[in-house]
Amino acid sequence: MARKKINKGDLQKILGVRYATIVDKTNGKTQFTLSEAFQIKKSLFPEYPIEYLFSKEVEADGVAYHSGYD
């Protein structure tokens, strides 16, 4: 999200939920629903496969990090 200058407020507007809900979802406390995931992909990241956006491991600079989504 940071590379594209997208913030939690942007996600809140797209999904139409409370800011606290976005914080919980991005911190891994609760999960995104399937429809939310597709909405995020379609609106913000159409160039990426959904599997990449919501994978458990994110690769940055050749190093894999766990994203916290279980």
C-alpha positions as CSV (number, residue, x, y, z in Angstrom):
1,M,0.0,0.0,0.0
2,A,2.8,2.4,0.9
3,R,4.4,2.1,-2.6
4,K,1.1,3.3,-4.2
5,K,0.5,5.9,-1.4
6,I,-2.7,4.2,-0.3
7,N,-3.6,4.5,3.3
8,K,-6.2,3.0,5.7
9,G,-8.5,5.9,5.1
10,D,-8.6,5.0,1.4
11,L,-9.5,1.4,2.3
12,Q,-12.2,2.7,4.6
13,K,-13.8,4.8,1.8
14,I,-13.7,1.9,-0.7
15,L,-15.2,-0.7,1.7
16,G,-17.6,1.7,3.5
17,V,-16.6,0.5,7.0
18,R,-15.4,2.2,10.2
19,Y,-11.7,3.2,10.4
20,A,-11.3,0.9,13.5
21,T,-12.5,-2.0,11.4
22,I,-9.8,-1.3,8.8
23,V,-7.2,-1.1,11.5
24,D,-8.3,-4.5,12.9
25,K,-8.2,-6.1,9.4
26,T,-4.8,-4.7,8.4
27,N,-3.3,-5.7,11.8
28,G,-4.6,-9.3,11.4
29,K,-7.0,-9.1,14.3
30,T,-10.0,-9.9,11.9
31,Q,-10.0,-11.0,8.3
32,F,-11.1,-9.4,5.1
33,T,-14.2,-11.0,3.6
34,L,-13.8,-12.5,0.1
35,S,-16.0,-9.7,-1.3
36,E,-13.8,-7.0,0.4
37,A,-10.7,-8.7,-0.9
38,F,-12.0,-8.5,-4.5
39,Q,-13.2,-5.0,-4.0
40,I,-9.7,-3.9,-2.9
41,K,-8.1,-5.7,-5.8
42,K,-10.5,-4.2,-8.4
43,S,-10.3,-0.7,-7.0
44,L,-6.7,-0.3,-5.9
45,F,-4.5,-3.1,-7.2
46,P,-5.9,-4.4,-10.5
47,E,-2.4,-5.2,-11.8
48,Y,-1.8,-7.8,-9.0
49,P,-3.2,-11.3,-8.5
50,I,-5.4,-11.7,-5.5
51,E,-3.2,-14.4,-4.2
52,Y,-0.3,-12.0,-4.0
53,L,-2.3,-9.3,-2.3
54,F,-3.6,-11.5,0.5
55,S,-0.8,-14.1,0.8
56,K,0.6,-15.1,4.2
57,E,4.1,-14.3,3.1
58,V,5.2,-11.1,1.5
59,E,8.5,-10.8,-0.2
60,A,10.4,-7.6,0.0
61,D,13.9,-7.2,-1.4
62,G,14.2,-11.0,-1.8
63,V,13.3,-11.7,1.9
64,A,10.0,-13.3,2.8
65,Y,8.1,-11.9,5.8
66,H,5.0,-13.2,7.4
67,S,2.2,-10.7,6.9
68,G,0.1,-11.7,9.9
69,Y,-2.9,-12.9,8.0
70,D,-3.9,-16.4,9.1
